[in-house]
Amino acid sequence: MTSDLLLDRARELWTELAVKPVEFSSSSGANIVVSPGSRLCPPLWTGIVVLGGARIVTVPSVQIAKLMAGVSSTLSGEELVDEDRLREVLPVLDVLGPASLFYLDRADFLPVQGGAAVEDAVCGDDELAALLARAGEDDPDESGLEDITSPAFVLRENDGVVAAAGYQAWPHSVAHLSVLVAPGHRGRGLARVVASAAVAHALDAGLLPQWRARPHPSKRVALALGFQELGSQLSVRFGDAVSPALAGETAV
């Protein structure tokens, strides 16, 4: 699959998640749609996705649409998903991300050969729950492992799970990957081993693997498996009310 085909499939996914009709803009600025139920971001937040340099933005209100229209016409795609740059020009209260978006074609897959034996575990079993508990509060949330719909692919040491991966079925036959390694076992390549098993399972099921990464170690694992970085995603929360005067400003 060429990068163009990967890009098309990725864009189809995110335009569906926008809920309201919108297409990725190929000109300057972003295509913006008022969509309070958008799945690009938490409820009533603003969701920004940049893929292949083209952008879509979902907003919860007309006022914020006007605000984002003025800003997006002057910022590049990279700046639009740059938290620091956005805070310079917008009344941002909070952000989630940015996260890099990676996708994989079967022809580019670089599976892990040999090494430790990966096993299947039943989602929600005691060993997987123990791994989630050992990882603290933030890492399990970041990994999304609790939300997987696939089998969990795990590595065991001393009768305990030290690494696990799986994926959640998303629209448009996309498999959203999740990986978690226990503290004290990181830096040994275990994430790549379990992720390789999950990716192989997704490809065998005819799904498009998606890897959404924020920390650099996660990006390194994606690249090592053959994923291509196609864009970024950022969610932004503004105040409960954006003043009409501010929404009407277009200067940056």
N, C-alpha and C positions, 0 to 999 in steps of 0.2 A: 504494500500500500504506500503510495507516495505521500509526502508531507501534505500536499494539497488535499488528498482524500481524507487524511487524518484530520486536517483542519476543518474540512466541511462537516465531518461527523461530530467533532467537538462543538462546532458552532450550532449545529442542529440541537444538541443536548441543551446548551445554555439558553437558546432562544425559547425552548419549551419550558425550561425552569423559570423563565421570566413571567410566565402565565399569560400576560397580555401580549398581543402580536408586536414583535420588534425584530429588526434585522441588524446585523453588524454593519456599522457604517464604514464605507470604503473611502469617504472623503474626510476633510478636516472636521473635527468635532466628533461627538458621540451621538448615536441614536438613543433618545431618552423616552421612556414610557412610564406613565403613572400606573403603578401596579402594587397596591398595598399588600396583596397576597403573594408577591414574588418569592420564589424559592432561591434566588441568588443570594439572599441575605436573611437575617432574622426579621420577624414581623416588624413593619413600620421603620425599618432601616433603609438605607440606600445601598443598592448592590451595583458594583462595577466589575465588568469582565472585559478583558482585552485579549483577543486571540488573533495572532498574525497581524498585529498592528491595528486591527479594526476593533471598535468599541461598542458595547451596549451598556446602558444604565437604567436601572429600575428605581423609581422613587415613590414614596407614599403619598405625595400631595402635589398639586399644581404649583404651589409656592416653591417647593424644593426643586421641581422640574425647571422652573425659571432660573433658579440659582445655579443648578448644574449646567444648564444650557450656556450661560454666560462664561462659566469657568472652563467647560470642556472645549469651547471654541479656541481657547488660548493655550491650553496645556497639551503636551504630547501624550501618547498612550502610556508611556513609562511614567510621566509625571502624574497622570490621573490615578495610578495605583501606588503612588509614593506617599506614605502617611505624612512625612515631614513637609512635603510640598503642599499637600492639601491643607494642612494646618496653617500654612502661611496665608492662605487665601479664602478659607472657609471657616465658619463657626463650628468646628468639629468637637463633639463631646467624647466620642469613643470610636474605636475601629477594631475590626477583626481582620487579621492578615497584615500585609498582603501574602497570598499564597501563590506559588508558581504552579502552573498546570502542565502536566506531562502526559503524553499519550504514547501508545506502543502498537506497532504493527508486528504481526507474527514473524515476518521475514527479518526483523531487526532484533528479535528477542535473543538475549544472551543468557541462557539458563545456567545455573550453578551445577557443575558436574561433580559427582562424587561428594565426599565429605560426610558430615553428620547426617544421620537418618532422620528425615522429617516424617512425622506421623499425623494422621487426622485425629482431631478431637471434636467431641460434640459441643456445639456452641452452648455456653452457659454452664459447662461442667465445673466441678470444684477446682480442678487444676487451673483452668483458664481464669476463674474468679480469683484464685490466689495470685496469679500473675498480675492481674489488674490492681489488686490491693497492694502488692509490693511496689508497684510503680508510682504510688502516690496519687495526687488528685489531678494535676494538670496533664501529665503525659497520657493517661488513658483517654481523657477527653480529646486531646490533640490527635491521638491515633485513630479514634473512631472504632476501635475493635469491638466494643459492646454492641455496635449496630450492624455487624456483618450478617449477611444472609447465606453466605457460602459455608462450607466446612471451615474449621480453624486448622491451619497447618502449623504444627508445633515442634519444637525441639525440647527434649527433656534431658536434664542432668541431675544426678542424685535423686531420682524419682520425683522431680518437680519440673514444671514447664518454665523455661527461661527465655523463650522467644516464641512469638505467635504471629500469624498473618492470615488474612482472609479478605473478602471483599463484600461490599453491599451492592445489590442490583439496583442500578439507576435507570431512568428512561433511556430510550434509544439504544438498548442493548449495551449499556456501559457498565463496566465493573469498577467500582470505586474502591481502590486498595486501602487496606489498613494494616499497619505493622507495629508491633510493640516488643521491646527487649527489656528484660529486667535490669534494674540498676545493678552495677557490679559485673555485668556480663556484656557491656557494650564495648565497641571498638574491636570486636573479634570477628566481624563479618557475619554474625548470626542473622541480622536483619535481611541481608541479601539472600541467605539460604532459605528462610521461611517465605520471604516474598516471592522468590523464584517459583516455589511450589504453588503459591496462590495464583500467580500470573499464568502459569502453565494450565491450571484448572480453568481459569477464565477464558483463555484462548481456545481450549478444547471445547468449551461451551459456546463458541462463536461470539464471544463478547469483546468489546473494546476496552482494554485496561486503561484506567485513568489513575494518575498519581498526583495528589495535591500536597505540595510540600512547602513548609515554612523554614524549618531549621536546615542548615547546610548539610549535616549528615544525611538527612532524608533525601536531599537532592542528589547527593553522591550515590546513594543506593539506586535511585531511579535511573540515573545515567549509566551506572554499571550494568543494569539489566537491559539497556538498549532503548529506554524511553527517550522521546524527543520533547523538549520544552517548547510549548507553543504559545504560552501567554501567562496571564496573572489574573487573580481575583481579589477584590477588596470589598469589605462591608463597612459602611460609615453610618454613625448615628449623630443626628443633629439635635438641637433643643426641641422641646415640645412644640414650640412655635418659632418659625423663622419670620422675621419682620418683613412685610411687603416691600419696604424700602430696600432692605438688603437683598431680597429676592430679585429685585429689579436691576441690581448693579451687575455690570458686565466687565468692568475694569478689574484687572488683576494686579 
